[in-house]
Amino acid sequence: MPYKVEQNKIVEKGTNLVVYKSDTVDDITGVCRTLNLGGGFNGFTPSFFCVDFITTTKKSSDELTTS
């Protein structure tokens, strides 16, 4: 599963699970590189192993306006 750096965290691309956080750029890029080269799970990372979830919200049908 590929990983990407977003701000100060590493996110698993397929699930948007945050697997690592740090305030050091060198630390984040090094860990992300290791994960992308096979240092992570073979498949999806279990959610209990993750630091955080990235969520998006959608407007409810009551909030949508019609023309």
Secondary structure as a PSIPRED ss2 file (coil, helix, strand):
# PSIPRED VFORMAT (PSIPRED V4.0)

   1 M C   1.000  0.000  0.000
   2 P C   1.000  0.000  0.000
   3 Y E   0.000  0.000  1.000
   4 K E   0.000  0.000  1.000
   5 V E   0.000  0.000  1.000
   6 E E   0.000  0.000  1.000
   7 Q C   1.000  0.000  0.000
   8 N C   1.000  0.000  0.000
   9 K E   0.000  0.000  1.000
  10 I E   0.000  0.000  1.000
  11 V E   0.000  0.000  1.000
  12 E E   0.000  0.000  1.000
  13 K C   1.000  0.000  0.000
  14 G C   1.000  0.000  0.000
  15 T C   1.000  0.000  0.000
  16 N C   1.000  0.000  0.000
  17 L E   0.000  0.000  1.000
  18 V E   0.000  0.000  1.000
  19 V E   0.000  0.000  1.000
  20 Y E   0.000  0.000  1.000
  21 K E   0.000  0.000  1.000
  22 S C   1.000  0.000  0.000
  23 D C   1.000  0.000  0.000
  24 T C   1.000  0.000  0.000
  25 V H   0.000  1.000  0.000
  26 D H   0.000  1.000  0.000
  27 D H   0.000  1.000  0.000
  28 I H   0.000  1.000  0.000
  29 T H   0.000  1.000  0.000
  30 G H   0.000  1.000  0.000
  31 V H   0.000  1.000  0.000
  32 C H   0.000  1.000  0.000
  33 R H   0.000  1.000  0.000
  34 T H   0.000  1.000  0.000
  35 L H   0.000  1.000  0.000
  36 N H   0.000  1.000  0.000
  37 L H   0.000  1.000  0.000
  38 G H   0.000  1.000  0.000
  39 G H   0.000  1.000  0.000
  40 G C   1.000  0.000  0.000
  41 F C   1.000  0.000  0.000
  42 N C   1.000  0.000  0.000
  43 G C   1.000  0.000  0.000
  44 F C   1.000  0.000  0.000
  45 T C   1.000  0.000  0.000
  46 P C   1.000  0.000  0.000
  47 S H   0.000  1.000  0.000
  48 F H   0.000  1.000  0.000
  49 F H   0.000  1.000  0.000
  50 C C   1.000  0.000  0.000
  51 V C   1.000  0.000  0.000
  52 D E   0.000  0.000  1.000
  53 F E   0.000  0.000  1.000
  54 I C   1.000  0.000  0.000
  55 T C   1.000  0.000  0.000
  56 T C   1.000  0.000  0.000
  57 T C   1.000  0.000  0.000
  58 K C   1.000  0.000  0.000
  59 K C   1.000  0.000  0.000
  60 S C   1.000  0.000  0.000
  61 S C   1.000  0.000  0.000
  62 D C   1.000  0.000  0.000
  63 E C   1.000  0.000  0.000
  64 L C   1.000  0.000  0.000
  65 T C   1.000  0.000  0.000
  66 T C   1.000  0.000  0.000
  67 S C   1.000  0.000  0.000
